Structure formats: structure tokens, C-alpha cells
């Protein structure tokens, strides 16, 4: 159970009410080039009267197939099938990702995924039925410093959004 003050979205969204979130992930490697994964993520708002924007009950189930170094060394490919059940909506979706480690300290990823609900902390809004396309670049400069950048294009029923992010992590 998460309470308002402990929830990371509380300061941005201001409307969260207590809820329980339950997740289960199981993965199995089959040889050195293949891994299968199944996941379930269930969220339940404690009181039915609190369901609304930012406070959703949902069931999310997914299955993922990942290929590693399959044909091209340092290239990983994955494909995911999702099933969402929320507010009498049953939505099936998919996503895919390609990640290439161009050196020991850097990687480039491209892909797409679907979100039934996606929160935008910059505009303090919730978007429904969002298809996201992304490009990510990560490079470890030293043992302590990593540079991250990504570009995302989000497409939903109402508009298209672009976001570029650049970050530095120091450990």
C-alpha cells in the first residue's frame, strides 16, 4: 500500500489517493540467445469513490521475447504483447525495442511501446491510449559518470508530443 506522502507522483499530480499495487514477473532463459518473460501488474484504489484521473484501477499483463547477440554481436531485440483491462476497456497492444552496445561503455536503443495511461509531469496531465516512439543514447564516461539522452514522440487520440531529455548521473 502506498500513501500520499510516500508516492513519487504526489507533488506533481496532487490528486492521488491510497492504492495497492501488486506486480509479478517471471523470466526464463532458453539457451544463451533467448529469454521469455511474463508479467502481471494490478492496481487497486482503496475506495471506489476515489477512482478518477491519476487514480485508476487496472490489470496489465504482458509477455516478452528477448533475443541476445542473435546474428549480430551486442545487438538485443525484444518484442512485447500487452493486455490492459481498466474501466471496462480491454486493450491489446504491442511494443518492440532494439538495443545495440556500440562499445563496452555505451548503447543506443530505438523502439516503441503503448501506454493505456501515461502521466506527463511537465504539464501535470494524464494522457490515454499513448503510442510512444523513442531513441535513447547512454554512454558511461567514467566509473562514476554516465550521460543519458533520449527523444520521445508520443501520439494519442488528441495530439502529438515531442520530448528531448539530457541527463548526467554521478555516483
Phi, psi and omega in degrees: 000135178250138177254164186306309186294336182266351183279131183294339180269354188303312183296329181274320189263332172064356187240006184288143175240161182304140179210162173250138177232131186232128182229147176218130179229133176230133180225148180218123174279137177239093185081192183267355184242359187222137174222138175249143181220139174234142183216150174225137180224114182242136178231133181228119174287136186301319181239129184302330180291345180269357181289131180177201178305136180070352182235086186241144164269136174204159171241130179229120179241142180214155174227135184230140172244127180239134176245132181241134176047040183266092181094320180232122180297139179073009177256128176241136178237143176217151175224138183230139172247131182242147172233122180245137175227112181203136177049047179064019174255130172244112186239132173253139181212180181213164175207160177209159186209140171235130181232126180239121177273097184287345172201179181296336186249006183213153177213153177235130181233143172224149179175190179210152175207164182243141175232127175294319175229133178224132182262135176252105183287342180283323180254000179057046181228161174247135178245145179251150174051065186252125171261123182247133173247139185218157169226129181230141177231128179230131178220127179271113183282322179210183178297336185256339190236131176232135174260135177231137171217150175207155174235132177234137172246118181252132181235123175229189185294339187253330187195176175238136182237144176241143178216133173240135182227138175231131183220155176234129176246128177241125181247000000 
